[in-house]
């Protein structure tokens, strides 16, 4: 159905568009397979999601959350994540409700200075 292949696909709430990511490219097309358009390069499969009116991606170089309307390809910066709180991890890391009033995301935090003790191991 796509020129780039696909690993993840999500239809917009209004059913007009299908967004597909292959781990390098985010493309948009109509659900019948017509009108394929490259929306953005360099999008990881776990660092994009859709709200009710736009698609959101994390720019891996800057840790910025970017948004474009479903029919567009121009992204605007919504907010910046500091390195310690940036979305990360396997699987889908981002989620938005249709009204786009909040963002849920997973952040993997590791500390190299923490010593843990597991007591009672046999």
DSSP file (Angstrom, degrees, kcal/mol; ACC not computed):
  #  RESIDUE AA STRUCTURE BP1 BP2  ACC     N-H-->O    O-->H-N    N-H-->O    O-->H-N    TCO  KAPPA ALPHA  PHI   PSI    X-CA   Y-CA   Z-CA
    1    1 A X              0   0    0      0, 0.0     2,-0.3     0, 0.0     3,-0.0   0.000 360.0 360.0 360.0 -25.9    0.0    0.0    0.0
    2    2 A X        -     0   0    0      1,-0.1     4,-0.1    27,-0.0    27,-0.0  -0.802 360.0-133.8-120.1 162.9    2.9    2.4    0.6
    3    3 A X  S    S+     0   0    0     -2,-0.3    -1,-0.1     1,-0.2     3,-0.1   0.675 108.7  44.2 -82.5 -19.5    6.2    3.1   -1.3
    4    4 A X  S    S-     0   0    0      1,-0.3    -1,-0.2    21,-0.0    21,-0.1   0.494 106.3-125.0-102.5  -6.2    8.2    3.0    2.0
    5    5 A X        -     0   0    0      2,-0.0     2,-0.3     1,-0.0    -1,-0.3  -0.287  29.1-118.6  79.3-178.6    6.6   -0.1    3.7
    6    6 A X        +     0   0    0     16,-0.1    16,-0.3     1,-0.1     3,-0.1  -0.994  35.2 175.7-160.1 151.2    5.1    0.2    7.1
    7    7 A X  S    S+     0   0    0     14,-2.3     2,-0.4     1,-0.4    15,-0.2   0.563  83.9  27.3-121.3 -34.9    5.4   -1.0   10.7
    8    8 A X  E     +A   21   0A   0     13,-2.0    13,-2.7     2,-0.0    -1,-0.4  -0.996  62.4 179.7-134.7 136.3    2.7    1.1   12.3
    9    9 A X  E     -A   20   0A   0     -2,-0.4     2,-0.4    11,-0.2    11,-0.2  -0.998   0.9-179.4-137.1 140.3   -0.4    2.7   10.9
   10   10 A X  E     -A   19   0A   0      9,-2.6     9,-3.1    -2,-0.4     2,-0.3  -0.997  19.4-138.3-141.3 134.2   -3.1    4.8   12.5
   11   11 A X  E     -A   18   0A   0     -2,-0.4     7,-0.2     7,-0.2    39,-0.1  -0.691  28.8-110.8 -90.2 143.7   -6.2    6.3   11.0
   12   12 A X    >   -     0   0    0      5,-2.5     3,-2.1    -2,-0.3    40,-0.1  -0.341  31.5-108.7 -68.1 155.0   -7.3    9.9   11.9
   13   13 A X  T 3  S+     0   0    0     38,-0.4    -1,-0.1     1,-0.3    39,-0.1   0.807 120.4  51.7 -56.9 -30.8  -10.4   10.2   14.0
   14   14 A X  T 3  S-     0   0    0     38,-0.2    -1,-0.3     1,-0.0    -2,-0.0   0.513 108.6-125.3 -85.2  -3.2  -12.3   11.7   11.0
   15   15 A X  S <  S+     0   0    0     -3,-2.1    16,-0.3     2,-0.2    -2,-0.1   0.534  80.5 112.5  76.2   6.1  -11.3    8.7    8.8
   16   16 A X  S    S+     0   0    0     14,-0.1    15,-0.3     1,-0.1     2,-0.3   0.814  73.7  34.4 -81.6 -31.2   -9.8   11.0    6.1
   17   17 A X        -     0   0    0     13,-0.2    -5,-2.5    14,-0.1     2,-0.4  -0.885  57.6-153.3-128.6 154.7   -6.2   10.1    6.5
   18   18 A X  E     -AB  11  29A   0     11,-3.0    11,-1.9    -2,-0.3     2,-0.5  -0.997  15.7-156.7-123.0 122.6   -4.0    7.1    7.3
   19   19 A X  E     -AB  10  28A   0     -9,-3.1    -9,-2.6    -2,-0.4     2,-0.4  -0.869  13.3-174.0-102.2 133.9   -0.6    7.9    8.9
   20   20 A X  E     -AB   9  27A   0      7,-2.6     7,-2.9    -2,-0.5     2,-0.4  -0.985   8.5-167.7-132.5 136.4    2.1    5.2    8.5
   21   21 A X  E     -AB   8  26A   0    -13,-2.7   -14,-2.3    -2,-0.4   -13,-2.0  -0.985  13.4-177.3-126.1 134.7    5.6    5.0    9.9
   22   22 A X        -     0   0    0      3,-1.6   -16,-0.1    -2,-0.4     4,-0.1   0.272  65.5 -90.4-108.8   8.5    8.3    2.5    8.9
   23   23 A X  S    S+     0   0    0      2,-0.4     3,-0.1    20,-0.3    22,-0.1   0.305 123.0  40.5  98.7  -8.4   10.8    3.7   11.5
   24   24 A X  S    S+     0   0    0      1,-0.4    18,-2.1    20,-0.1    19,-1.0   0.506 112.8  43.4-134.5 -33.4   12.4    6.3    9.3
   25   25 A X  E     - C   0  41A   0     16,-0.2    -3,-1.6    17,-0.2     2,-0.6  -0.941  56.9-154.6-124.5 140.3    9.5    8.0    7.4
   26   26 A X  E     -BC  21  40A   0     14,-2.7    13,-2.9    -2,-0.4    14,-1.7  -0.974  26.7-179.4-109.4 119.5    6.1    9.2    8.5
   27   27 A X  E     -BC  20  38A   0     -7,-2.9    -7,-2.6    -2,-0.6     2,-0.4  -0.829  16.5-151.3-119.4 157.7    3.8    9.2    5.5
   28   28 A X  E     +BC  19  37A   0      9,-2.6     9,-2.8    -2,-0.3     2,-0.3  -0.976  23.9 154.4-127.3 140.0    0.1   10.2    5.1
   29   29 A X  E     -B   18   0A   0    -11,-1.9   -11,-3.0    -2,-0.4     6,-0.2  -0.959  46.8 -88.6-152.7 168.9   -2.3    8.8    2.6
   30   30 A X    >   -     0   0    0      4,-2.9     3,-2.8    -2,-0.3   -13,-0.2  -0.541  46.4-108.9 -76.4 151.7   -6.0    8.3    2.1
   31   31 A X  T 3  S+     0   0    0    -16,-0.3    -1,-0.1   -15,-0.3   -14,-0.1   0.711 119.0  62.7 -57.9 -19.6   -7.3    5.0    3.5
   32   32 A X  T 3  S-     0   0    0      2,-0.1    -1,-0.3     1,-0.0     3,-0.1   0.455 121.9-105.7 -83.4   1.2   -7.8    3.7   -0.1
   33   33 A X  S <  S+     0   0    0     -3,-2.8     3,-0.4     1,-0.3    -2,-0.1   0.376  80.7 123.7  94.2  -3.4   -4.1    4.0   -0.6
   34   34 A X        +     0   0    0      1,-0.2    -4,-2.9    -5,-0.0    -1,-0.3  -0.479  56.9  30.4 -88.1 161.0   -4.1    7.2   -2.8
   35   35 A X  S    S-     0   0    0     -6,-0.2    -1,-0.2     1,-0.2     2,-0.1   0.793  70.4-171.8  70.0  32.6   -2.4   10.4   -2.2
   36   36 A X        +     0   0    0     -3,-0.4     2,-0.4    -7,-0.1    -7,-0.2  -0.390   7.9 179.5 -61.8 128.4    0.7    9.1   -0.4
   37   37 A X  E     -C   28   0A   0     -9,-2.8    -9,-2.6    -2,-0.1     2,-0.5  -0.998  31.5-124.1-133.9 131.7    2.7   12.1    0.9
   38   38 A X  E     +C   27   0A   0     -2,-0.4   -11,-0.2   -11,-0.2     3,-0.1  -0.653  28.6 179.5 -72.1 121.7    5.9   12.1    2.9
   39   39 A X  E     -     0   0A   0    -13,-2.9     2,-0.3    -2,-0.5   -12,-0.2   0.848  62.1 -13.8 -92.0 -42.0    5.1   14.1    6.1
   40   40 A X  E     -C   26   0A   0    -14,-1.7   -14,-2.7     3,-0.1     3,-0.3  -0.946  55.6-137.3-164.1 139.6    8.5   13.9    7.9
   41   41 A X  E    S+C   25   0A   0     -2,-0.3   -16,-0.2   -16,-0.2   -17,-0.0  -0.564  83.7  37.5 -88.0 161.0   11.8   12.0    7.7
   42   42 A X  S    S+     0   0    0    -18,-2.1     2,-0.6     1,-0.2    18,-0.4   0.807  74.1 147.0  71.8  32.2   13.6   10.7   10.8
   43   43 A X        -     0   0    0    -19,-1.0   -20,-0.3    -3,-0.3    -1,-0.2  -0.896  39.8-142.3-104.3 121.2   10.5    9.7   12.8
   44   44 A X    >   -     0   0    0     -2,-0.6     3,-1.6    14,-0.3    14,-0.2  -0.535  21.1-119.1 -78.4 148.1   10.9    6.7   15.0
   45   45 A X  T 3  S+     0   0    0      1,-0.3     3,-0.3    -2,-0.2    -1,-0.1   0.762 112.5  45.0 -60.3 -27.0    8.0    4.3   15.3
   46   46 A X  T 3  S+     0   0    0      1,-0.2    47,-2.1    46,-0.1    48,-0.3   0.444 102.0  68.0 -96.8   0.4    7.5    4.9   19.0
   47   47 A X  S <  S+     0   0    0     -3,-1.6    11,-2.1    45,-0.1     2,-0.3  -0.215  87.4  68.1-118.7  43.3    7.9    8.7   19.0
   48   48 A X  E     +D   57   0B   0     -3,-0.3    46,-0.3     9,-0.2     2,-0.3  -0.983  48.4 160.9-151.6 155.0    4.8    9.9   17.2
   49   49 A X  E     -D   56   0B   0      7,-2.2     7,-3.3    -2,-0.3     2,-0.4  -0.953  29.0-114.7-160.4 174.6    1.0    9.9   17.9
   50   50 A X  E     -D   55   0B   0     -2,-0.3    46,-0.5     5,-0.2     5,-0.2  -0.943  17.6-170.7-123.0 144.7   -2.2   11.6   16.9
   51   51 A X        -     0   0    0      3,-2.8   -38,-0.4    -2,-0.4    47,-0.2  -0.118  54.1 -73.9-102.2-151.6   -4.6   13.9   18.7
   52   52 A X  S    S+     0   0    0     46,-0.9   -38,-0.2    45,-0.5    46,-0.1   0.716 125.6  12.3 -83.4 -21.0   -7.9   15.0   17.4
   53   53 A X  S    S+     0   0    0      1,-0.2    17,-1.6    45,-0.1     2,-0.3   0.408 123.2  32.8-136.1  -0.4   -6.7   17.4   14.8
   54   54 A X  E     - E   0  69B   0     15,-0.3    -3,-2.8    16,-0.1     2,-0.4  -0.977  66.1-114.2-155.0 166.6   -3.0   16.9   14.3
   55   55 A X  E     -DE  50  68B   0     13,-2.7    13,-2.2    -2,-0.3     2,-0.4  -0.859  29.1-155.1-105.0 140.8    0.0   14.5   14.3
   56   56 A X  E     +DE  49  67B   0     -7,-3.3    -7,-2.2    -2,-0.4     2,-0.3  -0.931  13.6 176.5-119.9 138.0    2.7   14.9   16.9
   57   57 A X  E     -DE  48  66B   0      9,-2.1     9,-3.1    -2,-0.4     2,-0.6  -0.963  27.8-127.3-135.9 154.9    6.3   13.8   16.7
   58   58 A X  E     - E   0  65B   0    -11,-2.1     2,-0.7    -2,-0.3   -14,-0.3  -0.918  23.2-134.6 -99.7 123.8    9.4   14.0   18.9
   59   59 A X  E  >> - E   0  64B   0      5,-2.7     4,-2.6    -2,-0.6     5,-0.6  -0.701  13.5-152.9 -75.7 115.5   12.4   15.5   17.1
   60   60 A X  T  45S+     0   0    0     -2,-0.7    -1,-0.2   -18,-0.4   -17,-0.0   0.768  89.2  52.0 -66.0 -26.8   15.2   13.1   18.1
   61   61 A X  T  45S+     0   0    0      1,-0.1    -1,-0.2     3,-0.1    -2,-0.0   0.852 125.7  20.8 -77.6 -35.1   17.9   15.8   17.8
   62   62 A X  T  45S-     0   0    0     -3,-0.3    -2,-0.2     2,-0.1    19,-0.1   0.556  92.4-127.1-111.6 -10.5   16.3   18.5   19.9
   63   63 A X  T  <5 +     0   0    0     -4,-2.6    18,-2.6     1,-0.2     2,-0.3   0.779  58.7 150.4  60.8  28.7   13.8   16.6   22.1
   64   64 A X  E   < -EF  59  80B   0     -5,-0.6    -5,-2.7    16,-0.2     2,-0.6  -0.727  48.5-132.1 -89.5 140.2   11.1   19.0   20.8
   65   65 A X  E     -EF  58  79B   0     14,-3.2    13,-3.5    -2,-0.3    14,-1.1  -0.845  31.9-167.6 -87.2 122.3    7.5   17.9   20.6
   66   66 A X  E     -EF  57  77B   0     -9,-3.1    -9,-2.1    -2,-0.6     2,-0.4  -0.842   7.6-161.5-115.6 149.5    6.3   19.1   17.1
   67   67 A X  E     +EF  56  76B   0      9,-2.4     9,-2.6    -2,-0.3     2,-0.3  -0.990   9.7 178.0-134.0 139.8    2.8   19.2   15.7
   68   68 A X  E     -E   55   0B   0    -13,-2.2   -13,-2.7    -2,-0.4     7,-0.1  -0.992  36.8-107.5-133.0 143.5    1.3   19.4   12.2
   69   69 A X  E >   -E   54   0B   0      5,-0.4     3,-2.3    -2,-0.3   -15,-0.3  -0.339  40.7-104.4 -64.0 154.5   -2.3   19.5   11.2
   70   70 A X  T 3  S+     0   0    0    -17,-1.6    -1,-0.1     1,-0.3   -16,-0.1   0.839 120.8  42.9 -51.0 -40.2   -3.5   16.3    9.6
   71   71 A X  T 3  S+     0   0    0    -54,-0.0    -1,-0.3   -43,-0.0     2,-0.2   0.433 107.9  76.9 -87.6   1.7   -3.5   17.7    6.1
   72   72 A X    <   -     0   0    0     -3,-2.3    -4,-0.1     2,-0.1     3,-0.0  -0.552  55.7-158.8-111.4 172.7   -0.2   19.6    6.5
   73   73 A X        +     0   0    0     -2,-0.2     2,-0.6     2,-0.0    -1,-0.1   0.292  65.9  99.5-128.4   3.7    3.5   18.8    6.4
   74   74 A X        -     0   0    0     -5,-0.1    -5,-0.4   -34,-0.0     2,-0.3  -0.852  60.0-154.8 -97.5 121.2    4.8   21.9    8.3
   75   75 A X        -     0   0    0     -2,-0.6     2,-0.4    -7,-0.1    -7,-0.2  -0.729   5.4-159.0 -98.8 143.6    5.5   21.2   12.0
   76   76 A X  E     -F   67   0B   0     -9,-2.6    -9,-2.4    -2,-0.3     2,-0.4  -0.911  28.4-106.8-116.2 148.6    5.5   23.8   14.8
   77   77 A X  E     +F   66   0B   0     -2,-0.4   -11,-0.2   -11,-0.2     3,-0.1  -0.589  33.7 176.2 -75.1 128.9    7.2   23.4   18.1
   78   78 A X  E     -     0   0B   0    -13,-3.5     2,-0.3     1,-0.4   -12,-0.2   0.820  63.4 -27.6 -99.1 -45.4    4.8   22.7   20.9
   79   79 A X  E     -F   65   0B   0    -14,-1.1   -14,-3.2     2,-0.0    -1,-0.4  -0.979  55.4-117.8-163.1 168.4    7.3   22.2   23.8
   80   80 A X  E     -F   64   0B   0     -2,-0.3     2,-0.4   -16,-0.2   -16,-0.2  -0.946  18.0-149.8-117.1 133.8   10.8   21.1   24.6
   81   81 A X        -     0   0    0    -18,-2.6     5,-0.1    -2,-0.4     2,-0.1  -0.864  18.9-129.1 -97.8 133.3   11.7   18.1   26.8
   82   82 A X    >>  -     0   0    0     -2,-0.4     3,-1.3     1,-0.1     4,-0.6  -0.437  32.9-103.7 -72.5 161.2   14.9   18.3   28.8
   83   83 A X  G >4 S+     0   0    0      1,-0.3     3,-0.7     2,-0.2    -1,-0.1   0.832 119.3  54.9 -57.3 -36.6   17.2   15.3   28.3
   84   84 A X  G 34 S+     0   0    0      1,-0.2    -1,-0.3    25,-0.0    26,-0.1   0.743 117.4  34.7 -71.1 -22.6   16.3   13.8   31.7
   85   85 A X  G <4 S+     0   0    0     -3,-1.3    -1,-0.2     2,-0.1    -2,-0.2   0.269  84.6 130.9-115.5   9.5   12.5   13.8   31.0
   86   86 A X    <<  -     0   0    0     -3,-0.7    22,-0.4    -4,-0.6   -22,-0.0  -0.356  68.5 -98.0 -67.3 142.7   12.4   13.1   27.3
   87   87 A X        +     0   0    0     20,-0.2     2,-0.3   -24,-0.1    20,-0.3  -0.347  61.0 151.9 -57.9 138.2   10.0   10.4   26.1
   88   88 A X        +     0   0    0     18,-2.2     2,-0.1     5,-0.1    21,-0.1  -0.977   9.3  78.7-161.2 165.8   11.9    7.1   25.6
   89   89 A X  S    S-     0   0    0     -2,-0.3     4,-0.1    18,-0.1    17,-0.1  -0.334  72.5 -57.0 114.7 166.9   11.5    3.3   25.6
   90   90 A X  S    S+     0   0    0     -2,-0.1    -2,-0.1     2,-0.1     0, 0.0  -0.328  97.7  23.9 -77.2 162.7   10.2    0.6   23.4
   91   91 A X  S    S-     0   0    0     -2,-0.1     2,-0.4     2,-0.0     0, 0.0  -0.181 118.0 -23.1  73.7-173.9    6.6    0.5   22.1
   92   92 A X        -     0   0    0      1,-0.1   -45,-0.1   -45,-0.1   -46,-0.1  -0.563  57.0-177.2 -73.8 126.0    4.5    3.6   21.8
   93   93 A X        +     0   0    0    -47,-2.1    13,-1.7    -2,-0.4     2,-0.3   0.518  59.6  59.8-100.4  -8.5    5.8    6.3   24.1
   94   94 A X  E     +G  105   0C   0    -46,-0.3     2,-0.3   -48,-0.3    11,-0.2  -0.925  51.3 172.5-127.7 146.5    3.2    9.0   23.5
   95   95 A X  E     -G  104   0C   0      9,-1.9     9,-2.8    -2,-0.3     2,-0.3  -0.974   3.6-178.4-151.8 140.6   -0.6    9.4   23.8
   96   96 A X  E     -G  103   0C   0    -46,-0.5     7,-0.1    -2,-0.3   -46,-0.1  -0.984  25.1-124.0-134.4 144.7   -3.0   12.2   23.4
   97   97 A X    >   -     0   0    0      5,-0.7     3,-1.7    -2,-0.3   -45,-0.5  -0.402  39.6-100.5 -77.2 168.7   -6.8   12.5   23.9
   98   98 A X  T 3  S+     0   0    0      1,-0.3   -46,-0.9   -47,-0.2   -45,-0.1   0.836 124.0  54.2 -59.6 -33.5   -8.9   13.8   21.0
   99   99 A X  T 3  S-     0   0    0    -48,-0.1    -1,-0.3   -47,-0.1   -48,-0.1   0.524 100.9-137.3 -81.5  -2.1   -9.1   17.3   22.5
  100  100 A X    <   +     0   0    0     -3,-1.7    -2,-0.1     1,-0.1     3,-0.1   0.775  58.3 138.3  55.7  31.5   -5.3   17.4   22.8
  101  101 A X        +     0   0    0      1,-0.1     2,-0.3     0, 0.0    -1,-0.1   0.663  68.4  10.1 -82.8 -16.7   -5.6   18.9   26.3
  102  102 A X        -     0   0    0     -5,-0.1    -5,-0.7     2,-0.0     2,-0.4  -0.975  65.4-134.1-154.3 165.7   -2.8   16.8   27.8
  103  103 A X  E     -G   96   0C   0     -2,-0.3     2,-0.5    -7,-0.1    -7,-0.2  -0.988   9.2-159.8-125.9 131.6    0.0   14.4   26.8
  104  104 A X  E     +G   95   0C   0     -9,-2.8    -9,-1.9    -2,-0.4     2,-0.3  -0.944  25.1 164.6-106.6 131.8    0.8   11.1   28.4
  105  105 A X  E     -G   94   0C   0     -2,-0.5     2,-0.4   -11,-0.2   -11,-0.2  -0.990  34.3-123.2-147.4 156.9    4.3    9.9   27.8
  106  106 A X        -     0   0    0    -13,-1.7   -18,-2.2    -2,-0.3     2,-0.4  -0.830  23.1-172.0-100.3 135.8    6.8    7.3   29.1
  107  107 A X        -     0   0    0     -2,-0.4     2,-0.7   -20,-0.3   -20,-0.2  -0.994  14.5-146.3-127.9 125.9   10.2    8.5   30.2
  108  108 A X        -     0   0    0     -2,-0.4     2,-0.5   -22,-0.4   -22,-0.1  -0.829  18.6-169.9 -93.8 119.1   12.9    6.0   31.1
  109  109 A X        -     0   0    0     -2,-0.7     2,-0.4   -24,-0.1   -25,-0.0  -0.939   5.5-179.4-114.4 127.2   15.1    7.3   33.9
  110  110 A X        -     0   0    0     -2,-0.5     2,-0.5   -26,-0.1    -2,-0.0  -0.962  10.6-161.6-125.4 143.3   18.3    5.6   34.9
  111  111 A X    >   -     0   0    0     -2,-0.4     3,-0.6     1,-0.1    -2,-0.0  -0.991  10.5-164.9-125.0 128.6   20.8    6.5   37.6
  112  112 A X  T 3  S+     0   0    0     -2,-0.5    -1,-0.1     1,-0.2    -2,-0.0   0.501  88.8  60.5 -86.4  -3.6   24.3    5.2   37.6
  113  113 A X  T 3  S+     0   0    0      2,-0.0     2,-0.5     0, 0.0    -1,-0.2   0.245  79.0 103.7-107.5  11.9   24.7    6.2   41.3
  114  114 A X    <   -     0   0    0     -3,-0.6     2,-0.5     2,-0.0    -3,-0.1  -0.841  51.6-161.4-101.6 128.1   22.0    4.1   42.8
  115  115 A X        -     0   0    0     -2,-0.5     2,-0.3     2,-0.0    -2,-0.0  -0.935  11.6-162.3-106.2 124.1   22.9    0.9   44.7
  116  116 A X        -     0   0    0     -2,-0.5     2,-0.4     2,-0.0    -2,-0.0  -0.837   5.1-157.9-110.0 145.2   20.0   -1.5   45.2
  117  117 A X        -     0   0    0     -2,-0.3     2,-0.7     2,-0.0    -2,-0.0  -0.988   3.1-164.2-123.4 125.7   19.7   -4.4   47.7
  118  118 A X        -     0   0    0     -2,-0.4     3,-0.5     3,-0.0     2,-0.2  -0.938  19.3-161.0-107.9 109.6   17.4   -7.3   47.2
  119  119 A X        +     0   0    0     -2,-0.7    -2,-0.0     1,-0.2     0, 0.0  -0.623  63.1  27.8 -95.0 148.7   17.1   -9.1   50.6
  120  120 A X  S    S+     0   0    0      1,-0.3     2,-0.3    -2,-0.2    -1,-0.2   0.673  72.9 157.6  80.7  19.0   15.9  -12.7   51.2
  121  121 A X              0   0    0     -3,-0.5    -1,-0.3     1,-0.1    -3,-0.0  -0.609 360.0 360.0 -76.3 133.0   17.0  -14.1   47.8
  122  122 A X              0   0    0     -2,-0.3    -1,-0.1     0, 0.0    -2,-0.0   0.347 360.0 360.0-118.3 360.0   17.5  -17.9   47.9
